[in-house]
Amino acid sequence: MLPVREQEIYGWIGNGIFFAAQLSQIIYTFRIKSADDLSYTLFFFWLIGECMYTAFGWIDDSPSMFIGNGASLVLSVVQLGQKVHYKRVKENTALSRLNSSIQAAQDTEDTEAQPLINTV
């Protein structure tokens, strides 16, 4: 078995890899302005897992486990925030388009209802 110091090195390297992966997903989501492909179920279980691993790092006195998973937990919350935000933006945009279409249809009906020649 490796000494604790060497085990921590592997923990820090692994955390760096996971951190980079999550950060790249956050940047990608920001660029495309959508997180539709990420499910709320994934986030629910992911956040619970991150909390458990962070607690385990604290209990086991493992800085790489505690700090790394704590940072990953923060990034997971950011990703969840992106999902909620971009879903709201999409819904508001769709609602705005629908309202514009309804208004345009009403304007067309109002124009058709007016007589072409004034008889007064």
PyMOL commands that set and color helices and strands:
alter all, ss='L'
color gray80, all
select helices_A, chain A and resi 4-32+40-59+63-113
alter helices_A, ss='H'
color red, helices_A
deselect
rebuild
show_as cartoon
